[in-house]
């Protein structure tokens, strides 16, 4: 039985598909000048691949801070999640890139933004023991008590992954939060 929940897509010719492939390759490679030129000519900043990964998610994931800046300046949506619910902020947190995390937050990324699984960037950073990112997200207002769809907090997710430093770091943030109020 066909899946009627997806909109029908227009047929794309080989030349268009090849162009799109080059755009995503430029993004993965961090070719900022090439993409800036294409964006200036009207390439949509929120173009997505077959997995729903936007150019911004890929630039974040691959650590291309200059390209992230250019995409944001051309209207790249800082909270546009892929089909798995992953946001650019979560991608940068996973990779441990504090510069990109700051840049996304400065451009309006929701610190506690998440997909259907409820996993925030703080949870991702904690799971992978990204101490600097955890500090940055907490300082930006991330909720250490937020629970994902499975009921785990960032501390619980970090403990489940065996992260050596972040469970105590988050536990301390919760204790500090409780003392203040």
Buried (B, 14 or more C-beta within 10 A) or exposed (E): EEEEEEEEEEEEEEEEEEEBEEBBEBBBEBBBEBBBEBBEEEBBBEBBBEEBBBBBBBBBBBBBBEBBBBBBEBEBBBBBBBEEBBBBBBBBBBBBBBEBBBBBBEBEBBBBBBBEEBBBBBBBBBBBBBBEBBBBBBEBEBBBEBBBEEEBBBBBBBBEBEBEEBBEBBBEBBEEEEEEE
